[in-house]
Amino acid sequence: MISDFGQQHYLEIDLKRQEHLEKFLGNNDLKIRTILDLGAGQGSFSRFFNKKGYIVTAIDGRKENIDRIQADNNGINTVVYN
């Protein structure tokens, strides 16, 4: 199932959010290495942080969203939670 979040409008919003996160984490004085993505959806931010080298746990209430994240076999820890 492809969600509405795959539409160009939502992808552009995600890109802007990721640019903001890049600026925010650029300095990373706190030495953050672990990210908890609550309400991860299909994992766009989980993937973003994972590619940056963070240890990521993605939690979502929909099993199909978690299945999609796991299908990438990218080392992201996943939890289905209702």
C-alpha positions, 0 to 999 in steps of 0.5 A: 500500500502506498500512502498519500505521504508519497505524494510530491507535496509531502516529499517536499515538506519532508525535505524542508524538515530534514534541512532544518534538522541538518542545521539543528544537528550540525553542531551536535554539542550534546553528542546525540547518537540515539534517536527515537522516532515516535509515530514513525509512519513509513520511516522517512525521518528514521531513514534520514537519521540512520543514514547520518549514522544515528542509532534509530528506533522507529515506533508506529501503531500500524504494522504495515508502516513498520513492515515497510521500514523493515523491508529496507533492511537498514538496521533501524530498530522497529516496534509496533505499538498500539 
